[in-house]
Amino acid sequence: MPLSMHRLSVPVFVRGLTVLSTLLDKAQAYAGENKIAPEVLINARLAPDMLPFSAQIQRVSDTAKNALGRLTGTDAPSFPDTETTFAELKARIDNTIAYLNSIREADMKGSETREVVLNVGKLKVTFSGENYLLEFALPNFFFHVTTAYDILRHNGLEIGKGDYLGPYD
């Protein structure tokens, strides 16, 4: 059986979001153990011109849910970018995972050839669904997952590659 668009997207996005949820737990514990105000980590950046940790989580969520919305030709849920606590960020991840898990294989039938028009800021491009997923959505998703991980690591969390990859069942 060939790889499906569903298999290439939903479980990959869910895994990345689950890893981030675990990293949020570790960040919250680290902040408590080291008497660091949670907002210090939530607002941390790698560089002044980069988005903070909270926005990295928001972009991961947006990338995953909007990719599935575009690929299925449906409206993805909209979440305002108002999270300021670990609990709110975890809730956003949970809500994103719930939406992703509601997408069935049949919902994505033909999505590999669906035209996806991206008009975001200066980026204006048209993809096939397959190229959109493989050349834009997945790389963008992992850019923000990696940046969130890097922000936490840079701020002293003792996390490593195993934490980034997550468990294998």
N, C-alpha and C positions, 0 to 999 in steps of 0.2 A: 504494500500500500504506500503510495507516495506521501510525502510530508504535506500536511494541510496548512492553510493559513491560520487556522485555529490553533493547531499544535505549535506553530512557529511564534504565536503571539500570546495567547491567554496564559498558558503555564509559565512562559518566560517572564511576563510582566508580574504575575502573581508571585513567582519566586523572588524577584528583585524587591518587590514591595514587602514581602515577608522578612527578607533579610534586613531591610530598613527598619521594620518594626522591632526586630530584635536589637538592632543598633540603638534605637531610641530607648529601649529598656536599659541597655548598658550605659548610655549617656545619662539617663536620669539617675541611675545608681551611682555613677561616677560623680555627678554633681553633688549628690547628697553626702557621699563619703568624704568628699574633699571640700565641703562647705562652699561650693561654687553656686552662685545664684543661677537657676536654670536658664534665665534669659541670656546669660553670658554665652552659653553654648548655642542656644536657639538663634541668637543674632550673630554668631561668629561667622567670619568670612576668611577665605584664603588670601584675598587681596582686596583693597578698597573698592575696586571697580567690579567686583564679583558679587553675585547675590548671596545673601546669608543662608545659613543652614536651613532655616524654615522654608525659604523660597526654593531650595533645592528639592525638598520633600514635595512641595506644591507642584513643581515642574515635573517630577517623576509621576505624580498622580495625574496631572493634566495630560502628559504625553501618552500614558497608558490608556486612559479612558477616552481621550479624543481620537487616538489611533483606532480603537475599536468602533467608535462612533462613525468615523470616516469610512472604515472598511465595511461596515454593515449598512451604511447609508441611513443611519438613525442618529438621533440626538443623544449625545452622551450627557450624563448628569453634569450640572455646573455647581462647583463648590467655590464660594468666595474665599479669597486668600487672606483669611483673618486669623489664622492659627498663631497663638502666642505661647502655648504651653506644650509640654510633651504629650499630655493627655489629648489635647486637640489635634496634634499632628498624628498620633496613633489612630484617633477616630477617623481622620481623613484617609489614612491608609486602609483601615478596615472598610470604610465605605467604598473606596476604590476597588478593593478586592471583591467585595460583594457584587458590585456592578460587573466586573470582569467575569466572575463566576456565573453570572446570569446569561452570558453569551454562549450559545450552543454552536456546535459544529455547523448545523444547518443554517444558522444565521449568517454564516460567513461564506456560504456557497457562492462561487463566482467572484469573490472579493479580490482575487489575484489579478483580475482584468478590469476591475472597477476603476474608473478615472478618479484620481484624488487630486484636487486642486488645492495647493497650499498658498495662502496669501497672508503671510505673517511678517509685519514690518517691511523690510526691504526684500524679503524672500518671496518671490512669486514664481512658482514652478508647478508643472503638472506631471504627475507620476501615474503609472499603473499601480494598482493596489499592492502587487508583489514588490515592485521597486520602492514604493513609499515605505512599506514595512521594513524591508531589508536595508535600504540606503538612507532613510531619514528617521523613522520612528524608533527602531531599536538602537541605533547609535546615539540618538538624542536621549533616550531613556537611560542608557548606561553612562552617558556623560554625567548626568545629574546624580545617579546612584553613586558613581565613583567620587564625584565632588563632595557629596554629603559625607561619605566615608572619610575622605581626605580631611575635611574640616574637623571631624571628631578626632581623628588620629593626630592631626596637627595641634589639637588642644589637649593632648595628653592621654586620651583613652588608649588603653593597652589592648588594641584590636589588631588583627592580622588578616592574612589572606583567607584563612579558614572562616573568619567572621564574615568576610565579604562574599565568599562563595556559598556559605550556609551549609546546613547538614544535607546529607544524601541518605535517603531512606532505602 
